[in-house]
Amino acid sequence: MSQKGISFRLNTHITTIAIIIIAAIVYLNYHFSKKILEGKIEEGAINQSNLVISSISRITVATEEIAKNVSNQALYFHKQNDLDFLMNQVLVSNEILESIYIELIDNEQNSLLKFSSNKSVLNTFEADTLNTGQFISEMKSGNGTIKNGAWSDPFYYRFDTTNLLVSYKMPIYYPETKEIGGIVSCAISLQQMNQMLSEIKIGENGYSFIILQSGYVITHPRNDWILKKNLFETPSLIFNDDLQKIKSDILNGRRGASHGMSEHLNKQKAWYYFAPLLNSKWTIVIVIPENELFREIGVVFQIILMVSGIGILILFLVNMFVFKRLLEPLVRITDAIQRFTSFSGQEKKSKNEIIRLAESLEDWQARYGVLIDERTKTASEKFKFQKDLKSAREIQQNIIPSGYPAFPEHPEIDLYATLKPAELVGGDLYDYFFIDNEHILFAIGDVSGKGIPASLFMAIASTLIRSNSKAMSSKEIIEGINNELGDRNPNQYFLTLFIGILDISTGIMDYCNAAHDYPYILHPDGTVQTLSKSHGIPLGIYKNKIYKSNTVELQYGDLILFYTDGVINSRNSAGTHYGIEKLKSNIQRLTDLSAKEVVNNILHDIMTYEDESHQSDDISLMALKFLNETKNQA
């Protein structure tokens, strides 16, 4: 009994120590595996949130671009009594919009002129949470500077609570004073966003939704929670952590992740991730049940527990057997040692388990290698994009003519032009070429917007100028370009364009100006003449528009200067524009200079004026000096 008691006690102590060691190993394995898995989950959630943010941004950014384009055109179309036509065209061309309305400030009557176009019979304007007065007040800071547009809070139609809307407002500026002359408001349906989010699969039961900075839900799988549930209230819908910290993170546009309990999933434990949506005060929240995230590691943990239990039981039985044998006579101790060494086969089996664990780790390593490869591929694609962008710049520079003198065989024409885009590629264009031996065509234009889309639109317009040049009439060329651009312009881009056709034998120039900046003629005596005739609206937004034209006779030594609005919109460090008056004053002191010297002098003056300020718009300059003694002048 004494020997049996000692064997039992020794076995109990050793087994207890073994249980503690195995338990520690199992716990550490589970803990660190879970940490590694959580890191992978967070990386996946970031990618998932980027996908969701990208999908939503396609709607919000498109809405902001539409509002910006309409705000640039509203005052002009209002003067032409075509504002309703513009709004209807924009609404029909853009399915994402529910309505669009414009309010113009009537300073004489001290009132607002309201224009609206809705897909519904109900009036969105009456229900919008951000009225004109509030918007204009928020657009102006304490020092009087103007900010960008803003999104309103979500709202319902006054008599229809089934469709939740949100609007983006953009100020309309008077081009001369840059003062606010009204607002453009484009409303979109949050139901469309909610439907888009519901179609993005997040695991088996995961979901995503959008909240305001105040914490209220504006999209959710539960429609009855929209604008009624607040994540910052106690108890929260999902957050278990410090609500004040989470609220601070959301208000400051930071990302975050942690564990919580989803009320939507019957209070299941869940893992959440939140991130801000670009260009808005909204936040996307992704929720995934923990039982989905840790299902695989839970199964592995159960298997480990089961194997460990069996191992401890075997260890206990083996120890009992060994200890009993050790307390027997010496011969039996020898036999017991021999039997103990026979467990080498069992050890070999446990090594096989290690090999299988090693194989599992190798599998994880292979998956990690795939992730690294994907990141490397992303970096490679980014490099390729930058390379393609540089190629696009080279292509654009090859589209426009260059070289000086422009026409060595025509000394009577001194012409020089330059283009300086704000980005790698831009939307400005110029061109010049002889239609026949006596007629030279020159054009300069400015596409709305910047970057790749504007450069593509510029390339199309440049091609159309040449293809329509046989008309030998500036207004007919303008009309032809306008009709063809109107057939291929779903994004409502527009082009301001000046085209002149100069007869070098007579000095008479036929010209048509489609809402472009007025050119200046510098006479040899230092006087400056402005070609202040505008013959129609920008091209690409209104097909079959009739344009007019005028003529002007150039004398020997006259220099005509063309430019885009990037010249007069250049700003110094104080934010003050270069302006028309400064440009005109600069031109007056450039008599007796060649066309190239005039362009370079003005460009140098602009760069000096901007100093260290960032160039905000594309800059194009073209100068033509007429050096022919015509019969009329003789």
SVG drawing of the C-alpha trace seen along z (x, -y; Angstrom):
<svg xmlns="http://www.w3.org/2000/svg" viewBox="-47 -105 66 115">
<polyline fill="none" stroke="black" stroke-width="0.4" points="0.0,0.0 2.9,-2.3 4.6,-1.7 1.2,-2.2 0.7,-5.4 4.2,-6.8 3.7,-5.8 0.3,-7.6 1.7,-10.7 4.7,-10.9 2.5,-10.3 0.1,-13.0 2.8,-15.6 4.4,-14.9 1.0,-14.8 0.1,-18.1 3.3,-19.7 2.7,-18.2 -0.8,-19.5 0.4,-23.0 3.1,-23.0 0.8,-21.6 -1.9,-24.1 0.5,-27.0 1.7,-25.8 -1.9,-25.3 -2.9,-28.8 0.1,-30.5 -0.4,-28.8 -4.0,-29.8 -3.3,-33.3 -0.5,-34.1 -2.3,-32.3 -5.3,-34.4 -3.2,-37.6 -1.7,-36.6 -5.2,-35.8 -6.5,-39.1 -3.7,-40.9 -4.7,-39.1 -8.4,-39.9 -7.6,-43.6 -5.6,-43.7 -8.6,-42.0 -11.0,-44.4 -8.9,-47.4 -9.0,-45.9 -12.8,-45.3 -13.4,-48.8 -11.4,-50.3 -13.6,-48.3 -16.7,-49.7 -15.3,-53.2 -14.4,-53.0 -17.9,-51.9 -19.6,-54.7 -17.0,-57.3 -18.0,-56.6 -21.4,-58.1 -20.3,-60.9 -17.4,-62.1 -19.5,-62.0 -22.2,-64.0 -19.6,-66.6 -18.2,-66.8 -21.7,-67.3 -22.5,-70.1 -19.2,-71.7 -19.8,-71.6 -23.3,-73.0 -22.2,-75.8 -19.7,-76.9 -22.4,-77.1 -25.5,-78.2 -25.1,-82.0 -24.4,-81.8 -27.4,-79.6 -29.6,-81.8 -28.6,-84.8 -29.6,-82.8 -32.9,-81.7 -31.7,-78.1 -31.2,-77.2 -34.2,-74.8 -32.8,-73.1 -29.4,-72.6 -30.8,-71.2 -33.1,-68.7 -30.2,-67.6 -28.0,-67.0 -30.7,-65.1 -31.5,-62.9 -27.8,-62.2 -27.0,-61.1 -29.0,-58.2 -27.5,-58.7 -29.3,-62.1 -32.7,-62.2 -33.1,-66.0 -31.2,-69.1 -32.1,-72.7 -30.5,-76.1 -31.1,-79.2 -29.7,-82.5 -29.4,-85.7 -31.4,-88.6 -29.6,-91.6 -32.0,-94.1 -35.1,-92.4 -33.2,-91.1 -34.7,-87.7 -33.8,-84.2 -34.7,-82.9 -35.4,-79.2 -35.1,-76.6 -35.6,-72.9 -35.8,-69.6 -36.9,-66.4 -37.4,-62.8 -40.2,-62.6 -43.3,-64.7 -42.3,-65.8 -40.1,-68.8 -36.7,-67.9 -35.9,-71.5 -38.6,-71.9 -37.2,-69.0 -33.4,-69.8 -31.9,-70.2 -29.3,-72.8 -31.0,-76.0 -29.3,-78.7 -28.7,-81.1 -27.0,-78.4 -24.9,-77.2 -23.7,-80.6 -22.9,-81.4 -20.9,-78.2 -19.1,-78.8 -17.5,-82.0 -14.9,-81.9 -14.0,-84.7 -11.6,-86.3 -14.0,-86.2 -12.4,-83.4 -14.7,-80.9 -14.5,-77.2 -15.7,-74.3 -19.1,-72.7 -20.7,-70.7 -23.0,-67.7 -26.3,-68.2 -27.6,-65.9 -29.9,-63.1 -33.6,-64.0 -36.9,-62.6 -39.3,-64.1 -41.8,-66.2 -44.7,-63.8 -42.7,-60.6 -40.6,-58.9 -39.7,-55.9 -36.8,-57.5 -33.9,-58.9 -31.9,-61.6 -28.8,-63.6 -27.7,-66.6 -24.4,-68.2 -24.3,-71.9 -21.8,-74.0 -21.6,-77.8 -22.1,-79.7 -19.6,-82.5 -19.8,-85.7 -16.8,-85.4 -15.9,-89.1 -16.0,-89.5 -15.8,-85.8 -18.7,-86.6 -21.4,-84.0 -24.3,-84.5 -26.3,-81.4 -26.0,-77.7 -26.4,-74.4 -27.8,-71.4 -27.7,-67.9 -29.7,-65.3 -29.0,-61.5 -30.8,-58.6 -29.2,-56.8 -31.3,-53.8 -29.1,-53.3 -26.0,-53.3 -27.7,-50.9 -28.5,-48.5 -24.9,-48.7 -23.6,-47.9 -26.0,-44.9 -24.6,-43.4 -21.0,-43.5 -20.5,-40.1 -18.6,-40.2 -18.1,-36.6 -21.3,-34.6 -23.3,-37.0 -21.1,-40.1 -22.4,-43.4 -21.5,-47.1 -23.3,-50.3 -22.7,-54.1 -23.0,-56.5 -23.0,-60.2 -20.4,-61.9 -23.2,-62.2 -23.5,-58.4 -26.8,-58.0 -27.2,-55.2 -28.0,-56.4 -27.6,-53.0 -28.2,-49.6 -29.6,-46.1 -32.3,-47.0 -34.2,-49.8 -36.2,-50.6 -33.0,-51.6 -32.0,-54.3 -31.9,-57.7 -33.3,-56.1 -30.4,-54.1 -27.3,-55.9 -24.0,-54.0 -22.8,-56.4 -25.8,-55.7 -25.6,-53.3 -25.9,-50.4 -24.3,-50.8 -25.3,-48.8 -21.8,-47.3 -19.2,-49.2 -18.1,-47.7 -15.1,-49.9 -14.8,-53.5 -17.5,-55.3 -15.8,-58.7 -12.6,-57.5 -14.4,-55.9 -16.4,-59.0 -13.2,-61.1 -11.6,-58.8 -14.6,-59.1 -14.9,-62.9 -11.1,-63.2 -11.3,-60.9 -9.3,-58.1 -9.7,-54.3 -10.2,-51.8 -11.0,-48.2 -12.0,-46.1 -14.5,-43.6 -18.1,-44.2 -21.5,-42.7 -23.9,-43.1 -27.5,-43.8 -28.4,-43.1 -26.9,-39.6 -28.9,-38.8 -26.1,-40.1 -23.5,-37.8 -19.9,-38.7 -18.5,-40.5 -15.4,-42.1 -15.8,-45.6 -13.7,-48.0 -14.5,-51.6 -13.0,-54.1 -13.9,-57.5 -15.5,-58.0 -13.5,-60.5 -15.0,-63.9 -17.7,-63.5 -18.4,-63.5 -19.6,-59.9 -17.9,-56.7 -18.2,-53.1 -18.5,-50.4 -17.8,-46.7 -19.1,-44.0 -18.1,-40.3 -19.3,-37.7 -16.4,-36.4 -17.6,-32.8 -16.9,-33.2 -13.5,-34.8 -12.2,-32.3 -14.1,-29.2 -11.0,-27.5 -8.7,-28.3 -11.5,-27.1 -11.6,-23.8 -7.8,-23.5 -8.0,-24.5 -10.5,-21.7 -8.4,-19.2 -5.4,-20.3 -7.3,-20.0 -8.5,-16.5 -5.0,-15.4 -3.6,-16.9 -6.2,-15.2 -5.4,-11.8 -1.7,-12.5 -2.1,-13.4 -4.1,-10.2 -1.5,-8.1 1.2,-9.9 -0.6,-9.2 -1.1,-5.5 2.5,-5.1 3.8,-6.9 1.8,-4.6 3.1,-1.6 6.8,-2.8 6.7,-3.9 5.2,-0.6 7.9,1.3 10.7,-0.9 9.7,0.1 10.0,3.8 13.2,5.9 16.2,4.8 15.5,7.3 12.0,6.0 13.5,2.5 15.8,3.6 12.7,5.0 10.8,1.8 13.7,-0.2 13.7,2.0 9.9,1.6 10.3,-2.1 12.8,-2.3 10.3,-0.5 8.2,-3.7 10.5,-5.0 7.8,-4.2 5.4,-6.4 7.9,-9.2 8.2,-8.8 4.4,-9.1 4.6,-12.4 7.3,-13.6 4.9,-12.9 2.5,-15.3 5.2,-18.0 5.8,-17.4 2.1,-17.9 2.2,-21.1 5.3,-22.2 3.4,-21.6 0.6,-23.8 3.1,-26.5 4.5,-26.1 1.0,-26.5 0.6,-29.8 4.0,-30.9 2.9,-30.2 -0.2,-32.3 1.9,-35.1 4.1,-34.8 1.0,-35.2 0.1,-38.4 3.6,-39.8 3.4,-39.0 0.0,-40.8 1.5,-43.9 4.5,-43.8 2.1,-43.6 0.2,-46.6 3.4,-48.6 4.3,-47.5 0.9,-48.5 1.3,-51.9 4.7,-52.3 3.2,-51.3 0.4,-53.9 3.0,-56.7 4.9,-55.6 1.7,-55.6 0.9,-59.0 4.3,-60.3 3.7,-58.7 0.3,-60.5 2.1,-63.8 4.5,-63.1 1.6,-62.2 -0.3,-65.4 2.8,-67.5 3.2,-65.8 -0.5,-66.7 0.2,-70.5 2.6,-72.1 5.9,-73.3 9.1,-74.8 10.2,-78.3 9.9,-79.9 6.5,-78.2 6.5,-78.8 10.1,-79.5 8.7,-79.7 6.3,-82.6 8.4,-85.4 5.3,-87.5 3.9,-85.4 5.8,-85.4 4.0,-82.9 5.0,-81.2 2.9,-79.3 3.5,-77.3 1.4,-75.1 2.2,-74.6 -0.3,-72.1 -1.0,-72.2 -0.6,-68.4 1.3,-66.0 -1.5,-66.3 -4.1,-69.0 -7.1,-70.2 -5.7,-73.3 -5.1,-73.1 -3.8,-75.3 -3.1,-74.7 -2.1,-76.5 -1.6,-75.5 -2.1,-76.8 -5.3,-75.7 -4.0,-76.8 -1.2,-79.1 -2.9,-82.3 -5.0,-81.3 -3.7,-80.3 -5.9,-78.9 -5.1,-79.3 -7.1,-78.0 -6.9,-78.1 -9.2,-76.4 -9.8,-75.3 -11.5,-72.1 -13.4,-72.1 -11.4,-70.2 -7.8,-69.0 -5.9,-65.7 -6.4,-62.6 -10.2,-63.1 -9.6,-66.7 -6.6,-65.7 -8.6,-63.0 -11.3,-65.5 -8.6,-67.9 -7.2,-65.3 -10.6,-64.7 -11.3,-68.5 -7.8,-69.0 -8.6,-66.3 -12.0,-67.8 -10.4,-71.3 -8.3,-69.8 -11.1,-67.6 -13.5,-70.6 -10.9,-73.1 -11.9,-72.7 -15.0,-74.8 -12.8,-78.0 -15.3,-79.7 -14.6,-80.1 -18.2,-79.8 -18.9,-76.8 -15.8,-75.1 -17.1,-75.9 -20.6,-74.6 -19.1,-71.3 -16.9,-70.8 -19.8,-71.5 -22.1,-69.0 -19.6,-66.2 -18.5,-66.9 -22.2,-66.8 -22.5,-63.2 -19.7,-61.9 -19.9,-63.9 -21.8,-61.9 -19.9,-63.5 -20.9,-67.1 -17.4,-68.3 -17.4,-71.6 -14.8,-73.5 -14.3,-77.2 -12.7,-77.8 -11.4,-80.7 -10.8,-80.1 -9.3,-82.6 -8.6,-82.3 -6.2,-85.0 -5.8,-85.9 -2.1,-86.8 -2.4,-88.7 -5.0,-91.2 -4.5,-91.0 -8.3,-90.3 -9.0,-87.8 -12.4,-85.9 -12.9,-84.8 -15.4,-83.1 -15.2,-83.0 -17.1,-80.3 -17.1,-81.7 -13.2,-81.9 -11.2,-84.7 -11.0,-87.7 -7.7,-88.1 -5.7,-91.4 -4.2,-93.1 -1.0,-95.1 -0.5,-97.8 3.0,-99.2 2.1,-102.5 1.6,-100.6 -2.2,-100.8 -4.1,-97.6 -7.3,-96.5 -9.6,-93.9 -11.6,-91.5 -14.5,-91.6 -17.0,-89.7 -18.4,-86.4 -20.4,-84.4 -21.9,-81.6 -21.8,-79.2 -19.0,-76.7 -18.9,-73.6 -20.0,-70.1 -23.2,-70.8 -25.8,-72.1 -26.0,-70.5 -27.1,-72.4 -26.3,-75.7 -25.9,-78.6 -22.8,-80.7 -21.8,-84.1 -18.5,-85.5 -16.7,-88.8 -13.7,-90.1 -10.8,-92.3 -8.1,-93.7 -4.5,-93.4 -2.0,-96.1 1.8,-95.6 3.4,-95.1 0.2,-94.2 0.6,-91.4 -2.4,-89.4 -2.2,-87.5 -4.3,-84.5 -4.4,-82.9 -6.4,-80.6 -7.9,-81.5 -5.0,-79.8 -3.1,-83.0 -5.5,-85.4 -6.4,-82.9 -2.8,-82.5 -2.5,-83.4 0.3,-84.6 1.0,-83.5 -1.7,-85.8 -4.3,-84.2 -4.7,-87.2 -5.3,-86.5 -3.0,-87.8 -6.1,-89.3 -7.0,-90.9 -5.8,-94.3 -2.3,-93.2 -2.1,-91.1 -3.2,-94.0 -0.7,-96.4 2.0,-93.9 1.1,-93.6 1.3,-97.4 5.1,-97.4 6.0,-94.6 6.1,-96.6 8.9,-95.9 9.4,-92.3 9.0,-89.1 6.1,-86.7 8.4,-84.3 9.8,-87.2 6.3,-88.3 5.1,-84.9 8.2,-84.2 8.1,-87.6 4.5,-87.1 5.1,-83.6 8.1,-84.7 6.0,-87.5 3.3,-84.9 5.9,-82.6 7.4,-85.5 4.0,-86.5 3.1,-83.0 6.5,-82.7 6.2,-79.5 2.4,-79.1 1.2,-75.9 -0.1,-76.3 -3.8,-75.6 -4.8,-75.6 -3.4,-74.9 -1.6,-77.8 -1.5,-78.4 -0.2,-81.4 0.0,-82.1 1.2,-85.2 1.0,-86.0 2.7,-89.0 1.7,-90.2 4.6,-91.4 3.1,-91.8 2.6,-95.0 -0.9,-94.4 -2.4,-96.1 -4.9,-97.8 -2.2,-99.3 -0.2,-100.4"/>
</svg>
